[in-house]
Amino acid sequence: MATEDRGFASMDPEKQREIARKGGRAAHEKGTAHEWTTDEARTAGRKGGLTSHQRRRERRGLSGEPSPPGSMM
């Protein structure tokens, strides 16, 4: 059996959603599901964006200083 034929990722997307939905409902019923506040979501989004941009700069060999005028990034 090939590894592509196994596991959650190889399932039909609708079947994945169905299973994930059941897990989410169960977590809410059990009381262990995390519910984000607006501030928590905003902070998490900001952290993700900053990390993503930092990695992009590092891949390009920049240390955060602005690029010279007329340069292509």
PyMOL Python script that loads the backbone (N, CA, C, O; Angstrom):
from pymol import cmd

cmd.read_pdbstr("""\
ATOM      1  N   MET A   1       0.849  -1.181   0.000  1.00  0.00           N
ATOM      2  CA  MET A   1       0.000   0.000   0.000  1.00  0.00           C
ATOM      3  C   MET A   1       0.899   1.249   0.000  1.00  0.00           C
ATOM      4  O   MET A   1       1.785   1.383   0.844  1.00  0.00           O
ATOM      5  N   ALA A   2       0.665   2.138  -0.932  1.00  0.00           N
ATOM      6  CA  ALA A   2       1.442   3.376  -1.027  1.00  0.00           C
ATOM      7  C   ALA A   2       1.010   4.341   0.076  1.00  0.00           C
ATOM      8  O   ALA A   2      -0.136   4.310   0.523  1.00  0.00           O
ATOM      9  N   THR A   3       1.930   5.191   0.506  1.00  0.00           N
ATOM     10  CA  THR A   3       1.592   6.143   1.573  1.00  0.00           C
ATOM     11  C   THR A   3       0.539   7.145   1.108  1.00  0.00           C
ATOM     12  O   THR A   3      -0.167   7.716   1.939  1.00  0.00           O
ATOM     13  N   GLU A   4       0.417   7.372  -0.195  1.00  0.00           N
ATOM     14  CA  GLU A   4      -0.592   8.310  -0.699  1.00  0.00           C
ATOM     15  C   GLU A   4      -2.002   7.761  -0.524  1.00  0.00           C
ATOM     16  O   GLU A   4      -2.976   8.512  -0.568  1.00  0.00           O
ATOM     17  N   ASP A   5      -2.109   6.436  -0.325  1.00  0.00           N
ATOM     18  CA  ASP A   5      -3.421   5.799  -0.203  1.00  0.00           C
ATOM     19  C   ASP A   5      -3.902   5.710   1.236  1.00  0.00           C
ATOM     20  O   ASP A   5      -4.932   5.096   1.513  1.00  0.00           O
ATOM     21  N   ARG A   6      -3.156   6.324   2.157  1.00  0.00           N
ATOM     22  CA  ARG A   6      -3.480   6.185   3.569  1.00  0.00           C
ATOM     23  C   ARG A   6      -3.691   7.540   4.217  1.00  0.00           C
ATOM     24  O   ARG A   6      -3.164   8.552   3.757  1.00  0.00           O
ATOM     25  N   GLY A   7      -4.460   7.547   5.278  1.00  0.00           N
ATOM     26  CA  GLY A   7      -4.555   8.726   6.129  1.00  0.00           C
ATOM     27  C   GLY A   7      -5.607   9.738   5.741  1.00  0.00           C
ATOM     28  O   GLY A   7      -6.267   9.645   4.706  1.00  0.00           O
ATOM     29  N   PHE A   8      -5.727  10.698   6.615  1.00  0.00           N
ATOM     30  CA  PHE A   8      -6.740  11.743   6.520  1.00  0.00           C
ATOM     31  C   PHE A   8      -6.593  12.574   5.250  1.00  0.00           C
ATOM     32  O   PHE A   8      -7.588  12.888   4.597  1.00  0.00           O
ATOM     33  N   ALA A   9      -5.364  12.930   4.897  1.00  0.00           N
ATOM     34  CA  ALA A   9      -5.128  13.813   3.751  1.00  0.00           C
ATOM     35  C   ALA A   9      -5.516  13.172   2.425  1.00  0.00           C
ATOM     36  O   ALA A   9      -5.802  13.879   1.458  1.00  0.00           O
ATOM     37  N   SER A  10      -5.531  11.853   2.369  1.00  0.00           N
ATOM     38  CA  SER A  10      -5.869  11.191   1.105  1.00  0.00           C
ATOM     39  C   SER A  10      -7.376  11.009   0.917  1.00  0.00           C
ATOM     40  O   SER A  10      -7.824  10.559  -0.137  1.00  0.00           O
ATOM     41  N   MET A  11      -8.154  11.361   1.942  1.00  0.00           N
ATOM     42  CA  MET A  11      -9.610  11.204   1.865  1.00  0.00           C
ATOM     43  C   MET A  11     -10.240  12.261   0.974  1.00  0.00           C
ATOM     44  O   MET A  11      -9.645  13.297   0.678  1.00  0.00           O
ATOM     45  N   ASP A  12     -11.437  11.971   0.565  1.00  0.00           N
ATOM     46  CA  ASP A  12     -12.253  12.928  -0.166  1.00  0.00           C
ATOM     47  C   ASP A  12     -12.458  14.162   0.730  1.00  0.00           C
ATOM     48  O   ASP A  12     -12.735  14.017   1.921  1.00  0.00           O
ATOM     49  N   PRO A  13     -12.322  15.370   0.168  1.00  0.00           N
ATOM     50  CA  PRO A  13     -12.466  16.586   0.996  1.00  0.00           C
ATOM     51  C   PRO A  13     -13.781  16.652   1.778  1.00  0.00           C
ATOM     52  O   PRO A  13     -13.802  17.149   2.904  1.00  0.00           O
ATOM     53  N   GLU A  14     -14.854  16.168   1.205  1.00  0.00           N
ATOM     54  CA  GLU A  14     -16.138  16.204   1.916  1.00  0.00           C
ATOM     55  C   GLU A  14     -16.110  15.265   3.124  1.00  0.00           C
ATOM     56  O   GLU A  14     -16.665  15.590   4.174  1.00  0.00           O
ATOM     57  N   LYS A  15     -15.473  14.115   2.981  1.00  0.00           N
ATOM     58  CA  LYS A  15     -15.343  13.168   4.093  1.00  0.00           C
ATOM     59  C   LYS A  15     -14.474  13.785   5.202  1.00  0.00           C
ATOM     60  O   LYS A  15     -14.769  13.611   6.385  1.00  0.00           O
ATOM     61  N   GLN A  16     -13.417  14.496   4.828  1.00  0.00           N
ATOM     62  CA  GLN A  16     -12.567  15.182   5.814  1.00  0.00           C
ATOM     63  C   GLN A  16     -13.384  16.195   6.605  1.00  0.00           C
ATOM     64  O   GLN A  16     -13.300  16.252   7.832  1.00  0.00           O
ATOM     65  N   ARG A  17     -14.172  16.991   5.896  1.00  0.00           N
ATOM     66  CA  ARG A  17     -14.993  18.010   6.565  1.00  0.00           C
ATOM     67  C   ARG A  17     -15.988  17.369   7.533  1.00  0.00           C
ATOM     68  O   ARG A  17     -16.216  17.871   8.634  1.00  0.00           O
ATOM     69  N   GLU A  18     -16.574  16.252   7.105  1.00  0.00           N
ATOM     70  CA  GLU A  18     -17.545  15.559   7.948  1.00  0.00           C
ATOM     71  C   GLU A  18     -16.899  15.091   9.259  1.00  0.00           C
ATOM     72  O   GLU A  18     -17.466  15.272  10.336  1.00  0.00           O
ATOM     73  N   ILE A  19     -15.718  14.496   9.156  1.00  0.00           N
ATOM     74  CA  ILE A  19     -15.010  14.020  10.342  1.00  0.00           C
ATOM     75  C   ILE A  19     -14.589  15.193  11.227  1.00  0.00           C
ATOM     76  O   ILE A  19     -14.749  15.135  12.446  1.00  0.00           O
ATOM     77  N   ALA A  20     -14.057  16.250  10.629  1.00  0.00           N
ATOM     78  CA  ALA A  20     -13.628  17.423  11.387  1.00  0.00           C
ATOM     79  C   ALA A  20     -14.814  18.076  12.102  1.00  0.00           C
ATOM     80  O   ALA A  20     -14.695  18.520  13.243  1.00  0.00           O
ATOM     81  N   ARG A  21     -15.941  18.126  11.426  1.00  0.00           N
ATOM     82  CA  ARG A  21     -17.154  18.704  12.013  1.00  0.00           C
ATOM     83  C   ARG A  21     -17.558  17.935  13.269  1.00  0.00           C
ATOM     84  O   ARG A  21     -17.917  18.527  14.287  1.00  0.00           O
ATOM     85  N   LYS A  22     -17.492  16.598  13.180  1.00  0.00           N
ATOM     86  CA  LYS A  22     -17.858  15.770  14.333  1.00  0.00           C
ATOM     87  C   LYS A  22     -16.915  16.053  15.507  1.00  0.00           C
ATOM     88  O   LYS A  22     -17.354  16.140  16.654  1.00  0.00           O
ATOM     89  N   GLY A  23     -15.634  16.194  15.216  1.00  0.00           N
ATOM     90  CA  GLY A  23     -14.667  16.484  16.273  1.00  0.00           C
ATOM     91  C   GLY A  23     -14.911  17.833  16.917  1.00  0.00           C
ATOM     92  O   GLY A  23     -14.810  17.976  18.135  1.00  0.00           O
ATOM     93  N   GLY A  24     -15.230  18.821  16.100  1.00  0.00           N
ATOM     94  CA  GLY A  24     -15.517  20.152  16.629  1.00  0.00           C
ATOM     95  C   GLY A  24     -16.749  20.163  17.504  1.00  0.00           C
ATOM     96  O   GLY A  24     -16.763  20.781  18.568  1.00  0.00           O
ATOM     97  N   ARG A  25     -17.776  19.482  17.054  1.00  0.00           N
ATOM     98  CA  ARG A  25     -19.005  19.419  17.854  1.00  0.00           C
ATOM     99  C   ARG A  25     -18.751  18.713  19.179  1.00  0.00           C
ATOM    100  O   ARG A  25     -19.218  19.161  20.226  1.00  0.00           O
ATOM    101  N   ALA A  26     -18.010  17.610  19.133  1.00  0.00           N
ATOM    102  CA  ALA A  26     -17.725  16.852  20.348  1.00  0.00           C
ATOM    103  C   ALA A  26     -16.940  17.714  21.337  1.00  0.00           C
ATOM    104  O   ALA A  26     -17.219  17.692  22.536  1.00  0.00           O
ATOM    105  N   ALA A  27     -15.965  18.469  20.844  1.00  0.00           N
ATOM    106  CA  ALA A  27     -15.161  19.319  21.729  1.00  0.00           C
ATOM    107  C   ALA A  27     -16.026  20.398  22.380  1.00  0.00           C
ATOM    108  O   ALA A  27     -15.852  20.699  23.561  1.00  0.00           O
ATOM    109  N   HIS A  28     -16.943  20.974  21.631  1.00  0.00           N
ATOM    110  CA  HIS A  28     -17.823  22.002  22.192  1.00  0.00           C
ATOM    111  C   HIS A  28     -18.757  21.400  23.237  1.00  0.00           C
ATOM    112  O   HIS A  28     -18.988  21.996  24.289  1.00  0.00           O
ATOM    113  N   GLU A  29     -19.293  20.210  22.943  1.00  0.00           N
ATOM    114  CA  GLU A  29     -20.187  19.565  23.897  1.00  0.00           C
ATOM    115  C   GLU A  29     -19.445  19.207  25.181  1.00  0.00           C
ATOM    116  O   GLU A  29     -19.998  19.308  26.276  1.00  0.00           O
ATOM    117  N   LYS A  30     -18.203  18.793  25.039  1.00  0.00           N
ATOM    118  CA  LYS A  30     -17.392  18.412  26.196  1.00  0.00           C
ATOM    119  C   LYS A  30     -16.915  19.642  26.965  1.00  0.00           C
ATOM    120  O   LYS A  30     -16.591  19.551  28.149  1.00  0.00           O
ATOM    121  N   GLY A  31     -16.872  20.785  26.295  1.00  0.00           N
ATOM    122  CA  GLY A  31     -16.436  22.014  26.943  1.00  0.00           C
ATOM    123  C   GLY A  31     -14.945  22.258  26.838  1.00  0.00           C
ATOM    124  O   GLY A  31     -14.404  23.097  27.559  1.00  0.00           O
ATOM    125  N   THR A  32     -14.270  21.541  25.953  1.00  0.00           N
ATOM    126  CA  THR A  32     -12.821  21.707  25.820  1.00  0.00           C
ATOM    127  C   THR A  32     -12.420  22.493  24.580  1.00  0.00           C
ATOM    128  O   THR A  32     -11.230  22.704  24.344  1.00  0.00           O
ATOM    129  N   ALA A  33     -13.383  22.927  23.789  1.00  0.00           N
ATOM    130  CA  ALA A  33     -13.083  23.690  22.578  1.00  0.00           C
ATOM    131  C   ALA A  33     -12.685  25.111  22.956  1.00  0.00           C
ATOM    132  O   ALA A  33     -13.270  25.707  23.861  1.00  0.00           O
ATOM    133  N   HIS A  34     -11.697  25.647  22.266  1.00  0.00           N
ATOM    134  CA  HIS A  34     -11.271  27.022  22.534  1.00  0.00           C
ATOM    135  C   HIS A  34     -12.087  27.975  21.680  1.00  0.00           C
ATOM    136  O   HIS A  34     -12.231  27.766  20.476  1.00  0.00           O
ATOM    137  N   GLU A  35     -12.609  28.994  22.282  1.00  0.00           N
ATOM    138  CA  GLU A  35     -13.345  30.021  21.552  1.00  0.00           C
ATOM    139  C   GLU A  35     -12.538  31.306  21.617  1.00  0.00           C
ATOM    140  O   GLU A  35     -12.307  31.855  22.695  1.00  0.00           O
ATOM    141  N   TRP A  36     -12.114  31.776  20.461  1.00  0.00           N
ATOM    142  CA  TRP A  36     -11.261  32.962  20.371  1.00  0.00           C
ATOM    143  C   TRP A  36     -12.052  34.218  20.648  1.00  0.00           C
ATOM    144  O   TRP A  36     -13.174  34.384  20.168  1.00  0.00           O
ATOM    145  N   THR A  37     -11.450  35.110  21.434  1.00  0.00           N
ATOM    146  CA  THR A  37     -12.007  36.447  21.563  1.00  0.00           C
ATOM    147  C   THR A  37     -11.476  37.262  20.379  1.00  0.00           C
ATOM    148  O   THR A  37     -10.536  36.841  19.705  1.00  0.00           O
ATOM    149  N   THR A  38     -12.064  38.398  20.135  1.00  0.00           N
ATOM    150  CA  THR A  38     -11.609  39.255  19.046  1.00  0.00           C
ATOM    151  C   THR A  38     -10.150  39.653  19.238  1.00  0.00           C
ATOM    152  O   THR A  38      -9.373  39.668  18.283  1.00  0.00           O
ATOM    153  N   ASP A  39      -9.783  39.974  20.474  1.00  0.00           N
ATOM    154  CA  ASP A  39      -8.405  40.381  20.748  1.00  0.00           C
ATOM    155  C   ASP A  39      -7.417  39.232  20.550  1.00  0.00           C
ATOM    156  O   ASP A  39      -6.332  39.434  20.005  1.00  0.00           O
ATOM    157  N   GLU A  40      -7.789  38.024  20.990  1.00  0.00           N
ATOM    158  CA  GLU A  40      -6.910  36.864  20.788  1.00  0.00           C
ATOM    159  C   GLU A  40      -6.687  36.604  19.305  1.00  0.00           C
ATOM    160  O   GLU A  40      -5.559  36.357  18.879  1.00  0.00           O
ATOM    161  N   ALA A  41      -7.743  36.656  18.529  1.00  0.00           N
ATOM    162  CA  ALA A  41      -7.632  36.413  17.095  1.00  0.00           C
ATOM    163  C   ALA A  41      -6.778  37.484  16.425  1.00  0.00           C
ATOM    164  O   ALA A  41      -5.953  37.173  15.565  1.00  0.00           O
ATOM    165  N   ARG A  42      -6.968  38.729  16.809  1.00  0.00           N
ATOM    166  CA  ARG A  42      -6.194  39.829  16.240  1.00  0.00           C
ATOM    167  C   ARG A  42      -4.705  39.649  16.546  1.00  0.00           C
ATOM    168  O   ARG A  42      -3.862  39.818  15.665  1.00  0.00           O
ATOM    169  N   THR A  43      -4.386  39.307  17.795  1.00  0.00           N
ATOM    170  CA  THR A  43      -2.997  39.109  18.203  1.00  0.00           C
ATOM    171  C   THR A  43      -2.374  37.938  17.449  1.00  0.00           C
ATOM    172  O   THR A  43      -1.243  38.040  16.973  1.00  0.00           O
ATOM    173  N   ALA A  44      -3.096  36.838  17.338  1.00  0.00           N
ATOM    174  CA  ALA A  44      -2.571  35.667  16.626  1.00  0.00           C
ATOM    175  C   ALA A  44      -2.337  35.992  15.155  1.00  0.00           C
ATOM    176  O   ALA A  44      -1.318  35.589  14.595  1.00  0.00           O
ATOM    177  N   GLY A  45      -3.240  36.698  14.532  1.00  0.00           N
ATOM    178  CA  GLY A  45      -3.082  37.082  13.133  1.00  0.00           C
ATOM    179  C   GLY A  45      -1.889  37.990  12.922  1.00  0.00           C
ATOM    180  O   GLY A  45      -1.158  37.850  11.941  1.00  0.00           O
ATOM    181  N   ARG A  46      -1.691  38.921  13.839  1.00  0.00           N
ATOM    182  CA  ARG A  46      -0.557  39.837  13.742  1.00  0.00           C
ATOM    183  C   ARG A  46       0.756  39.074  13.881  1.00  0.00           C
ATOM    184  O   ARG A  46       1.698  39.321  13.128  1.00  0.00           O
ATOM    185  N   LYS A  47       0.827  38.146  14.842  1.00  0.00           N
ATOM    186  CA  LYS A  47       2.038  37.353  15.040  1.00  0.00           C
ATOM    187  C   LYS A  47       2.353  36.532  13.794  1.00  0.00           C
ATOM    188  O   LYS A  47       3.506  36.462  13.366  1.00  0.00           O
ATOM    189  N   GLY A  48       1.333  35.914  13.216  1.00  0.00           N
ATOM    190  CA  GLY A  48       1.538  35.114  12.011  1.00  0.00           C
ATOM    191  C   GLY A  48       2.037  35.949  10.852  1.00  0.00           C
ATOM    192  O   GLY A  48       2.933  35.530  10.120  1.00  0.00           O
ATOM    193  N   GLY A  49       1.466  37.123  10.680  1.00  0.00           N
ATOM    194  CA  GLY A  49       1.894  38.015   9.602  1.00  0.00           C
ATOM    195  C   GLY A  49       3.318  38.492   9.789  1.00  0.00           C
ATOM    196  O   GLY A  49       4.091  38.538   8.831  1.00  0.00           O
ATOM    197  N   LEU A  50       3.675  38.850  11.019  1.00  0.00           N
ATOM    198  CA  LEU A  50       5.036  39.311  11.282  1.00  0.00           C
ATOM    199  C   LEU A  50       6.050  38.197  11.029  1.00  0.00           C
ATOM    200  O   LEU A  50       7.110  38.439  10.452  1.00  0.00           O
ATOM    201  N   THR A  51       5.726  36.987  11.457  1.00  0.00           N
ATOM    202  CA  THR A  51       6.623  35.849  11.254  1.00  0.00           C
ATOM    203  C   THR A  51       6.788  35.559   9.773  1.00  0.00           C
ATOM    204  O   THR A  51       7.899  35.321   9.300  1.00  0.00           O
ATOM    205  N   SER A  52       5.692  35.577   9.049  1.00  0.00           N
ATOM    206  CA  SER A  52       5.732  35.312   7.615  1.00  0.00           C
ATOM    207  C   SER A  52       6.609  36.328   6.892  1.00  0.00           C
ATOM    208  O   SER A  52       7.429  35.958   6.051  1.00  0.00           O
ATOM    209  N   HIS A  53       6.442  37.584   7.212  1.00  0.00           N
ATOM    210  CA  HIS A  53       7.219  38.635   6.553  1.00  0.00           C
ATOM    211  C   HIS A  53       8.695  38.556   6.938  1.00  0.00           C
ATOM    212  O   HIS A  53       9.576  38.802   6.114  1.00  0.00           O
ATOM    213  N   GLN A  54       8.953  38.210   8.203  1.00  0.00           N
ATOM    214  CA  GLN A  54      10.345  38.080   8.644  1.00  0.00           C
ATOM    215  C   GLN A  54      11.035  36.951   7.876  1.00  0.00           C
ATOM    216  O   GLN A  54      12.174  37.106   7.437  1.00  0.00           O
ATOM    217  N   ARG A  55      10.363  35.842   7.717  1.00  0.00           N
ATOM    218  CA  ARG A  55      10.943  34.715   6.973  1.00  0.00           C
ATOM    219  C   ARG A  55      11.215  35.107   5.521  1.00  0.00           C
ATOM    220  O   ARG A  55      12.242  34.732   4.956  1.00  0.00           O
ATOM    221  N   ARG A  56      10.308  35.848   4.930  1.00  0.00           N
ATOM    222  CA  ARG A  56      10.495  36.269   3.543  1.00  0.00           C
ATOM    223  C   ARG A  56      11.737  37.154   3.426  1.00  0.00           C
ATOM    224  O   ARG A  56      12.529  37.000   2.497  1.00  0.00           O
ATOM    225  N   ARG A  57      11.904  38.090   4.382  1.00  0.00           N
ATOM    226  CA  ARG A  57      13.086  38.947   4.365  1.00  0.00           C
ATOM    227  C   ARG A  57      14.361  38.118   4.530  1.00  0.00           C
ATOM    228  O   ARG A  57      15.357  38.360   3.849  1.00  0.00           O
ATOM    229  N   GLU A  58      14.324  37.143   5.433  1.00  0.00           N
ATOM    230  CA  GLU A  58      15.510  36.304   5.659  1.00  0.00           C
ATOM    231  C   GLU A  58      15.871  35.501   4.417  1.00  0.00           C
ATOM    232  O   GLU A  58      17.051  35.336   4.106  1.00  0.00           O
ATOM    233  N   ARG A  59      14.865  35.001   3.707  1.00  0.00           N
ATOM    234  CA  ARG A  59      15.137  34.247   2.472  1.00  0.00           C
ATOM    235  C   ARG A  59      15.786  35.127   1.423  1.00  0.00           C
ATOM    236  O   ARG A  59      16.602  34.658   0.629  1.00  0.00           O
ATOM    237  N   ARG A  60      15.429  36.389   1.417  1.00  0.00           N
ATOM    238  CA  ARG A  60      15.998  37.315   0.438  1.00  0.00           C
ATOM    239  C   ARG A  60      17.340  37.877   0.891  1.00  0.00           C
ATOM    240  O   ARG A  60      17.983  38.626   0.155  1.00  0.00           O
ATOM    241  N   GLY A  61      17.760  37.519   2.094  1.00  0.00           N
ATOM    242  CA  GLY A  61      19.049  37.967   2.588  1.00  0.00           C
ATOM    243  C   GLY A  61      19.039  39.357   3.170  1.00  0.00           C
ATOM    244  O   GLY A  61      20.085  39.997   3.277  1.00  0.00           O
ATOM    245  N   LEU A  62      17.883  39.827   3.545  1.00  0.00           N
ATOM    246  CA  LEU A  62      17.780  41.170   4.122  1.00  0.00           C
ATOM    247  C   LEU A  62      17.645  41.064   5.624  1.00  0.00           C
ATOM    248  O   LEU A  62      17.160  40.058   6.141  1.00  0.00           O
ATOM    249  N   SER A  63      18.058  42.064   6.302  1.00  0.00           N
ATOM    250  CA  SER A  63      17.959  42.042   7.762  1.00  0.00           C
ATOM    251  C   SER A  63      16.908  43.022   8.268  1.00  0.00           C
ATOM    252  O   SER A  63      16.917  43.392   9.442  1.00  0.00           O
ATOM    253  N   GLY A  64      16.032  43.431   7.416  1.00  0.00           N
ATOM    254  CA  GLY A  64      14.968  44.318   7.851  1.00  0.00           C
ATOM    255  C   GLY A  64      15.138  45.743   7.397  1.00  0.00           C
ATOM    256  O   GLY A  64      14.222  46.548   7.564  1.00  0.00           O
ATOM    257  N   GLU A  65      16.305  46.094   6.811  1.00  0.00           N
ATOM    258  CA  GLU A  65      16.476  47.467   6.350  1.00  0.00           C
ATOM    259  C   GLU A  65      15.711  47.652   5.042  1.00  0.00           C
ATOM    260  O   GLU A  65      15.555  46.699   4.278  1.00  0.00           O
ATOM    261  N   PRO A  66      15.239  48.852   4.779  1.00  0.00           N
ATOM    262  CA  PRO A  66      14.473  49.100   3.555  1.00  0.00           C
ATOM    263  C   PRO A  66      15.337  48.897   2.313  1.00  0.00           C
ATOM    264  O   PRO A  66      16.555  49.069   2.350  1.00  0.00           O
ATOM    265  N   SER A  67      14.682  48.529   1.218  1.00  0.00           N
ATOM    266  CA  SER A  67      15.430  48.318  -0.016  1.00  0.00           C
ATOM    267  C   SER A  67      15.775  49.649  -0.653  1.00  0.00           C
ATOM    268  O   SER A  67      15.048  50.625  -0.475  1.00  0.00           O
ATOM    269  N   PRO A  68      16.883  49.705  -1.399  1.00  0.00           N
ATOM    270  CA  PRO A  68      17.281  50.958  -2.065  1.00  0.00           C
ATOM    271  C   PRO A  68      16.238  51.356  -3.106  1.00  0.00           C
ATOM    272  O   PRO A  68      15.575  50.490  -3.678  1.00  0.00           O
ATOM    273  N   PRO A  69      16.088  52.652  -3.355  1.00  0.00           N
ATOM    274  CA  PRO A  69      15.112  53.099  -4.354  1.00  0.00           C
ATOM    275  C   PRO A  69      15.413  52.480  -5.712  1.00  0.00           C
ATOM    276  O   PRO A  69      16.570  52.393  -6.125  1.00  0.00           O
ATOM    277  N   GLY A  70      14.361  52.052  -6.400  1.00  0.00           N
ATOM    278  CA  GLY A  70      14.513  51.507  -7.744  1.00  0.00           C
ATOM    279  C   GLY A  70      14.889  50.037  -7.773  1.00  0.00           C
ATOM    280  O   GLY A  70      14.989  49.460  -8.856  1.00  0.00           O
ATOM    281  N   SER A  71      15.103  49.408  -6.622  1.00  0.00           N
ATOM    282  CA  SER A  71      15.464  47.986  -6.619  1.00  0.00           C
ATOM    283  C   SER A  71      14.205  47.143  -6.745  1.00  0.00           C
ATOM    284  O   SER A  71      13.126  47.546  -6.312  1.00  0.00           O
ATOM    285  N   MET A  72      14.355  45.980  -7.336  1.00  0.00           N
ATOM    286  CA  MET A  72      13.235  45.059  -7.477  1.00  0.00           C
ATOM    287  C   MET A  72      13.281  44.059  -6.352  1.00  0.00           C
ATOM    288  O   MET A  72      14.324  43.457  -6.096  1.00  0.00           O
ATOM    289  N   MET A  73      12.143  43.868  -5.660  1.00  0.00           N
ATOM    290  CA  MET A  73      12.099  42.868  -4.594  1.00  0.00           C
ATOM    291  C   MET A  73      11.191  41.770  -4.952  1.00  0.00           C
ATOM    292  O   MET A  73      11.023  40.830  -4.175  1.00  0.00           O
TER     293      MET A  73
END
""", "prot")
cmd.dss("prot")
cmd.show_as("cartoon", "prot")
cmd.util.cbc("prot")
cmd.orient("prot")
